[in-house]
Amino acid sequence: LRSRLGRGGMAEVYRALDRRLGREVAVKILADHLLSDPRSVERFEREGRTAASLNHPNVVDVYDAASEGDTHYLVMELVEGPTLAEVIAQEGQMPVARALDIAGRVAAALQAAHDRGLVHHDVKPSNVLFDTDGNVKVADFGIARAASSDITTIQGSPPYVAPEQARGGRADPRSDVYGLGCVLFEMLAGRPPFAGKSPSAVIIQH
């Protein structure tokens, strides 16, 4: 491991060197405070299986998934560029042609998942990455599930969550399309379609 790239509620991501193949990679490690929660461990392992099953130029590649004692980790493609969230924060509203191009590439990644019966559940700008060549990569299939799975809790991020997800119902590929619509709105307007003083206030508007 070389340096920490980021930290979320579920995991930390590090820049690392794959000594065997001589290439830099990203390593996502399950957070220590979740080790005692079997559901979190299962979800993390499912992310590895889900992402590894997707082979598409607009999806972040997963090279390996393993556990050593209490350490659970994924080895992934290192995407050097910014997230779409960072680009919007810096540049604001995008030209229509650029926004449509990005949305089309995200849609292609989602279609690859849907063709395998998978739903992403959390389409948002921070899960859309750019590499150094400007290619679009969709990341974090951590809560992706089979489209037939029943989900009884809200999955997703409030500014981009589909109404059926907001009600705690079952998501399907159309839920991802709704989330992508919210992302496209934000690219064009410079802000999400709904805002509020609390997450619940935003969810109610959806």
Salt bridges, closest charged atoms under 4 A:
GLU12 OE2 - ARG4 NH1 2.89
GLU12 OE2 - ARG7 NH2 2.90
GLU24 OE2 - ARG2 NH1 2.66
GLU24 OE1 - ARG15 NH1 2.97
ASP37 OD1 - ARG39 NE 3.81
GLU42 OE1 - ARG46 NH1 2.63
GLU42 OE2 - ARG49 NH2 3.53
GLU47 OE2 - LYS28 NZ 3.01
GLU77 OE2 - LYS137 NZ 3.20
GLU80 OE1 - ARG15 NH2 2.95
GLU91 OE1 - ARG98 NH1 2.65
ASP101 OD2 - ARG105 NE 3.07
ASP122 OD2 - LYS124 NZ 3.48
ASP140 OD1 - LYS28 NZ 3.98
ASP150 OD1 - ARG170 NH1 3.90
ASP172 OD2 - ARG174 NH2 2.57
ASP176 OD2 - HIS114 NE2 2.80
